[in-house]
Amino acid sequence: MENLVIELQEFLKNSEDLDDDIILDSKKPKYLECFDTFDVDGDSSIILIRKEMKDDDSDDLNGSVSTRRSSVRESMSEFDLSGAPLKTDMNETLLAFNTSMIQKDTVDEHVPLSQIQARSILSYACLHLRPTNTLWVLMEPCGQHEMMIGCSVDNSIITRHMLQLRDGDTSVEEMLDIHRNCVSPNSKVDTEVMCDFTVNQLGTRDSAAHDYNVGKITIQVFWKEPSFKIPITNCSIKMDLHGTAGLQGSSVQFLWEQLELLHSYFELLSSWNDSQSYPHSEQQKSVMLPHKSSNTASGASLSEKITKTLNFSYDWYSGKNNEQTLSSVLEELKSGESHYADVTDRIWLILTECTTHLELVNNMAFLLQDVKKVSANTYMSADNHTWLGKAITAVKNDPTANPLLLCKPLQLLIEIGLLKLRRDYITIFTDTFLAKKESLEVPSPPSFTSLGGQSWSEAVSSCLCWMSKIHAALELMCVAHSNLLVKKATIVSLTRQILEKYVGPNSPVESFTWLKNNPNLYLSAKVDRQSSNIPQDPKYDKWMMKLTTTEGNQYVETKFLRTSDSMFPASVLYMNAKTDCFNNTTTCLENANYTFSQMISISTSMGKLL
């Protein structure tokens, strides 16, 4: 493609009839990418010829039209193109002619060439340069509302492309007629239809969960019959879930904060062990610890909270076998009153409020002294193999005992935190009946009392990695659960697919640090039509129909696209609206619910196409 670009630049440079501000782009803009839904394996490498908007270009549009975001573009209020453009991820490299290299581009800065210039360039390229990558030229809309023309040559096959803006009221029957006019009568026409829309049009499962929702769900539906409505049967559905780990407002943010504390404690302890510089008693007051905010409303000191926790009655503990909602489980865990919590789980929530290392040391010492005075039945789970749990049990069984804690206080805190969070994550999935424990890939609870040195660090690191994976899965699961009005079986199926991706052997999550640096989560899931509760006629974000015909040496493909939000350059939309509506531009644009466009590609071969 490099030679083609050089030859094109040479042609543009030597042509007296062309403007000197023409630009060559090397990547598809959004208004071409939106036609690629059916071409998953298509080549995104193209050459786009256009011009760049100058400051004085926007003056021609200022004040001409007042329009809403739903019709053309929010940034086109009164067609003032100096405002904020439509967000785009087009960080493309520009192959610029007679201009400096531009690293960032926005759609609203794309300006079309005149029709004469566009056809002149395309004619020369097709005859003399024979581009293998599709060459597109953005041009001023003409009588047929053509806004782009293009061509490509593959050996003996020449393909012509044309992109048009159309009337939004065009019916499916009229679309079929448009395609048939390009082929022989009675030719076979193959049809593919798709639509996508945002999930909030389906409603929410419960308002409390939705208040915390920080994710997004889009649904794509594919079918074969030409229609705007989704058929009840004979369609396939793909659901795209988007979430973010650790984002403020998530319903599992409280778990993320505890996981982050655990990681910070482990990093701090590891650095001390590596440098053999564990703070001595005189330094401990000045060593600040990561901590969670204390509940100032209660007004209780940490020692008072410890005493209250040790006196908590666990007689009612018996486990729960009935199914619970996700919201109720999360609220219970957030309150710190989980029915699975043992004494060290509750102690963890208290000790994470310690702001200095000395405060942690003093409160742990107070804890072991206070245990001797407590007469209540202090519950300790059978899988609690932490050093602190062992010390509490020893003191409880023998008040005269004075166990010597060989472990560092920060190490004790990490152990009980790992045990608590491990239990919390398992509880969320199993108590809601969304997944069985076996599908969570849960590592065995570490027996910290039998580990030391490097083996202890490896066990902690492994637990943190698993928790990072399960948390990523949980974030996406909450997005699905809080937004979808679907059957329980569908949520269970989605949970299984989420766990396979983020907790399974091919999980992309490598560690907590990796997840923190790569917080964006995504899953493309398949769902069943009968259980998806998808309406037949939703408000589309995008609807597209592709019609194809192959006969003899010719292949014709027509794509019709309706989008709720236009992705085309504002200058082209304005020119097209001005041509269509003359003095009634404002009314014309404001009444448009969708932007409707059409792309026709005709491939002709010297021989017969297969």
N, C-alpha and C positions, 0 to 999 in steps of 0.2 A: 504493500500500500504506500510505502514511502516514495517510490518512484512516481506513482500516480499523483501524489500530493505535489511533488516537485514540478511535474509537467503541468498540473493545474495552475500552480502559482505562476509559472512562466507564461501560460496563456493569459491569465488575468492581468499580469503585469504589462504585457505587450498589446493588449486590446484597448483601443482608444474609446470604444463605446461603453466600457464598464466603469463603474465607480471605483475609487481607490480605497474604499473602506470595507471591502468585502472580506469576510472571515471564513475560514475552514475549521469546522469542529470535527473531532475524531471520535466522539461518542454520542450515542442516541440521547436526545433530550426526552423529557417526560412525555411530550405530546406524540412521540413515536413509540416509546416503550409501552404506552397504554394499549397498543394494538398487538402486543406479543403474548397475550395470555395463552393462546393455543400453541404457540411456537416455543415450547420450553427450552428446546435445544438450539434455538436460532442464534445466529451470530449477531452480537450486539455492536460489532465494529462496523461503522459506516463513515461516510464523509458527508457532512451537512454544510451547505453553502448558504450564508446569510450575511446580514449586515448588523453592526452594533449600534444601539441607540445612542444618539448624542443628546446633549443637554437641550438643544433647541428643538429636537424632535418632539419632546414631551410637551413643549409649548403649544404645538398644533392641536393637542388633545385636551389640554387643561380647560375645564369648564364646559366641554362639549356635551358630556353625558354624565348623568348621575345614576348609578346602578348599585344593586345589592350584591353581596358576596355569593348568594345562591345562584345568580345568573351568570356573572362573568368573573369578577375577582374583587375581593375585599379591598385590595390596594388600588382598585380602579375607581374609587369614589370620585365622581366628576372627571374621570379619566386623567387624574393627576398621577402620572407614572413615576413621580419622584418619591412616592410613598413606599411602604414595605412590600416587597414582592412576595409571590407565593413561595413558600419554603420548598426547597428541592435539594436532593442529595447529589446534584450534578457537579461534582468536583472534577470536571473533565479538563484535559489538556487541550488547548486550542492551537491549531496550526494556522497561525495568523498571516495574512498577506498585507504587507505594508502597515503593520501595526505591531505594538509590543506584545509579548507573550502574556496571556491572561490566565490566571490560575483558577479563578472562581467565576461562575456564570449563573445568571438567573434568567428564567424564561422570558420575563417581561422586558429584557434588554434585547431580545431577538427582533430584528427588523427585516422585513421581506425585501427582496429585489423586485424591480419592475418585471412585468410579464415578458417583455422583449429580452431583457438581460437574462432572466432565468432560462428561457427556452434556447437562447443562443449558447449559453454555457453547457446546458444538458445535451444539445445537439452535437456540439464539438466533442464533448467527452464520450458520448456513445459511439460516434463515428471514428474517432482517432485514438482515444485513450482506452476504451473498452474496459471500464472498471469492473473488477470481480466483486469488490465490496459495493453495496448499494450506495449510489450517489444521489443525495437529496438536495433540492433547492427550495428554500422558503421564498414564496413570491406573493405579490399582492393578489387578493382574490379577484377572479375575473367573472365572466357571466355565468359560468357553471359553479361558481363558488370554490374553484380550485385554489388551494392555498399552498400546496406542495406538489412538485413533480419529481420523479426520480427514475433511475435506470440502473441496470447491472447486466453484465455479460459473463456467462459461464460456458466457455467453449463455444458450442454452436447455439446455445440458448440465450436469447435476448429477452430481458424482462423489463416491462415498463410499469411504473407506479404512479398513482395519482391519489392525492388526499384532498377531500372536499368537505366543506361545512354544509350541512343540510338543514332543511326545515324540521323542527322538533316534532311536528305532527305526522311525519312519515309513518305509514302503517307497515306491518310485516308483509302484507301482500304487495305493497308498492316496492319494498326492498327486494322481494323475489323477482318482480318485474324488471327492476334495474339490473339485476344480475343476468336474467334471461336475455335481456337486450344485447348482452356482450357475447352470447354463445348462440349456437344453432338451435332452432326450434326443437322441442322434445328431447333436448339433451338432459342427461341425468345430473341432478343437483344434490350434492351431499351437504348436510347441514350440521353445524355444531353451534350450540348456544350456551352462554354462561352469564351469570350475574354475580355481583358481590355487594354486600351491604354490611353495615355495622350492626353489632349484636344488640345495641341498646334499643333498637326498634322491636326487639322481642320482649322487652320488659325486664324486670329483675326478680330474682328469687325471693329476696327479702330486703327491705329498705335498710336495715341495720348493716347488713353485709355490704350493700352497695355504697353506703356512705364512706366506707374505707377503700372502695375499689380504686386501684391505681393502674389497672391494666386495660387492655383493649382486645376485643374479639371481632374478627371479620369472618364472614361466611361466603364461600364460593359454591355455587350450584351449577352443574353442567347437565345439559340434556340435548336431545337430538331433533326434537320437533320445533319448527319455526313458530315461536310465540313469545310474548312478553311475560306471560304468567308461568310460574313454575309448575310443571306437571306433578300430580299427586304421586305417580309412580314413574318408573323409568328415568330416574335422575340420580346423579351421584353428588355427594356433598363433602366439601372439604372445609374444615374449620381451622382458622389460624388464631392461635392464642399468643398474646404479647404481654409480658410482665417485666418487672424490674425488681431485682433483689435489693433489699435494704432501703427502698424508697420511703420517704416520709409519708405516712398516711396508710400504709399497708396494714391489713388486719393482723398480720403476723410480725409486725415491726418489733413487738416486745421480745419475741424470740430472737430476731436478728440482733437486737441490742445485747442480749445475753451471750449470743454466739460471738459477737465482736469483742465483748469483755473477756471471754475465755481465750480467744486468740491473742488478745493484748497481754493477758497475764502470762500465757505460755511464751510469747516472744520475749517478755521482760525476764522471766525466769531463765530462759535459754541463754540470753545474753549474759546474765550473771554467772551461769554455770560455765559458759565458754571462756569467760575472762577470769573466772574464779574470784569474782569481786562481790560476793554477796554482802549486802550492807550490814555492818556490825551495829550493835545496840545504839551507839551514839549517832549513827547516821540515819537510823530508821525513821526518825521524826521528819527529816527533810526529804525522804523518798516519797514522791507523790505517786498514787496509784490511779489507774483508770477506774472509774466508778459510775454507778447509776445514781440518778437524782433520788434523794431521800423523800419520803412522804412527810412533808412538814406539817400537813394537816393534823396528823395524829399527835404531834408534839412529843412523842416518846423517844427516849434515847435508844441507842443500839442495845445497850445492856438490858433495858426494859423489854425490848422486842424479843431478845433472846430468852429471857425468863418466861415471857408469855408463850413463846413457841414450845419451850420444854414442858410447860404445863398443859399444852393442848391435849385434849382427850381424843384418842384414836379408837375408842371402843366401837364406834360406828363403822369403822372400815370393814368392808366386806367385798369390795369390787362391784362393778355394775355390768350386767350382761345385756341390758336393753340398749337399743340403738339411740344415739344422741345426734342432734343436729351439729353441723360444723360450728355455727355461731355459739351454741351453748358450750361446746368443748373449749373453744378459744377463750370465751369469757371466763370460764372456770380456771383455765391455766393462767390467764392474765391476772386473775385475782390472787393467785398463789394458793388456792384452796382445792387443788386437784385431789380427787379421791385416791389417787395412786401415790401421792406425795408422802415421803417419809420425813423424819426429822432433819436429815441433812439437806433435803430439798428446800425446806423452809429456812434453814440456817444460811444456805447459799444466797437467798434473796436478801437476807439481812446484811451479811458480810460484804456483799458487793457494794454497799453504801460507804464502806471505809475509804477515806480519801488519802490516807498515808499508810505506809507500811507499819509504823508503830501502832496506829489505831487497829490495824488488823491483828497484830500480835497480842495486844491487850484484850481485845474482844474474844479471841480464841482461848486465851488463858481464863477469862471470866466464864466462858462457856463450860469448860471442863470442871471448874469449881462449882458452877451453878447446877450441873447435872447431879451432883451428890445430894443436893437439897430437894430435888424434885421427887414427888411420890407418884406422879401420874405415869401411865403406861406409855413410855416413849417408843413409838413405832419405828422399827428399822427393817427395811425390806430384805428379803433373802439374798438378793443380788448386790447388796451394798458391801463391796469389798474395798472400801476406801479406808485410808489410815485414820481419818477423823471418825468415821463410823465405828471402826474397831476400838478407838480410844473411848468414845461415848459409851459403847457397850461394856467395856471393861470397868469404867467408873460406875456405871449404873449397877452392875452386878456386885461390885465390891467398892463401897464408898470410901474405904480406907486406901484404895489403890491410888497410885500417883504415876500414871503411865508416862514414860519418857518418850516424847515425840521426836523421833529421829528425823522426821521430814520437816522441811521448811514450811512456814505458814502459807506461803503463796502456792506451794505444791499441794497442800491439803485443800485449799480453796479450788484449785483447778480440778482436782479429782471429784469433789462433790458436785461441781458445776457440770462436768461431763456426764455424770450419772443422771443428774436431773434432766438435762436437755435431751439426752438419749431417750429417757422415759417419756418426756413431753411429746416428742416427734412421733413415737410409736403410738401413743394414746390418741393423737389427732386422727390418724388413719384407721386404727382398729375400732375405736369407740363409735366412729361414724359409719362403720361397715363399708368404707370406701376402698379398703385394701386389707389383705391379710398380712400378718407380720412377715410371712415367708417372702412376699413380693417386695419387701422394703430393703432386702439385702442387709439386714441389721447385723453388724459385727457383734461377737460375743462380748458381754460386759467385761472389761479388763479387771483382773484380780490385782489391783494396785499393791496390795500388801505383800505380794510375792514378786513384784517387779522392782527394779532399781536401775539407776544410771541410764545407759543408752536404751535399754529395753523399755523403760518407763516412758522416755521421750518418744519412742517409736509408737507406742500404744496410744499416747495422747494425740500425736500427729495423725494417726490413722482414724481415730474417733472424730477429730475435727474435720477431716476430709469427708467422711461419711455424712456428718451433720451439714456440711456445706452443700452436698449433693441433695440431701433430703429437703433442705430448706429451699433450694431452687425449685424442686418439684412442688413443694407446698405453696410457694408464691403463685405458680401457674394454676394449681388446683383451686386456689381461692378465687382467682380471676374467673375461672369457669363456673364455679359454684355460685358466686354472688351475682352473676349476670344472666345465666341461662335458665329459662323456664322449660326444662326438659325432664324426661323421666329419669328416675334414679339409675336405671341401667345405663343411660347415656353418660351420666356423671362418672359412674364406676368405670365405664369403658375409657373415658378420657383420662381418668386417674391412672389406669393401667398403662396407657400410652405415654403419659407424662413420666411415670416411674421408669419405664423402659428406656426413655431417652436420658433422663438426668441421674438415675440411680443405678442403672444397669452397667454392664462391663464396658460399654462404649460411651459412657458419660463424658461430656466435654469438660466438666468441672474437675479441676486438678487439685485445688486447695481452696481454703477460705480467701487467701490473697488473690488467687485467680478470679474467684467469683466477685470479689469486691472491685477488681479492675475490669471485669467483663460482666456487668450486672444485667444487661439486657437478655431476657429469656424469650424463647420462641418455640412453638410447637405447631406443626401442621398435622392435624388429626382428621381421620375419616369418621363420619358419623352416619347412623342409619336414618333414612328419610322418615320412616314411620314414628320413630321416637324423638325426632329432633324438634317437633313443634314449630317448624318454619312455615310462615304464611305463604300462600300462593302468589300474592301480589304485594311484596314489600316495597318500601321506598328504596330504590336502588342507589348505591353509590356509582355503580357501573353495570351496564348491560351491553353485551356484544353478541352478534351473530355472524358466523363465518360461513359463507356459501362457496363451494368449490365445484368446478367442472373440468374434467379432462377429456378431450376429444381430439384424435389425430395428433397433430403437432402443436397443439395449443393447450395451455393450462390457464384457467381463469379463477382468480380468488377475489372475493369481495367481502370486506369486513364492515359491518355497521356498528357504530359505537355510540352509546348514550351515556353521558357522565353527568352527575349532579353538580360537579364543580369543574369548570373549564380548566384545562391544562395548556391551552394554546396561548401564544404571545398576545398581549393586550393590543398591540398595534394592528395585528391581523384581525382580531375580533372587531375592533373599531371600524376598520375599513370594510369588513363584510357587513356589519350592521348598518353602516352608512349607505352602502350600495343597496341593501335590502329595504331599508325603512325611510331613507331620505331624511325628512325633517322630523320623523316620529321615532327617532333612535331610542330615546329613553324608554318609551312605552314598549317598544319591541324587545329590548333587553330585559326589562324588569318582569315581563310576563313569561319569560323562558324558565321552565323548571329544570330542563336538561340542556346540555350542549350536545348536539347530534352531529356526528361526522362519519365519513365513509372513506375507506381505502380500497382501491381497485388495483390488482396486480395481474398483468397479462404476460405470460411467458410463451414465447414462440420459438420453436426449434426447427432447424433445417431438416431433421429427421423426425420420426414418430416418437412422442413422449411415452415412457413406460407408465 
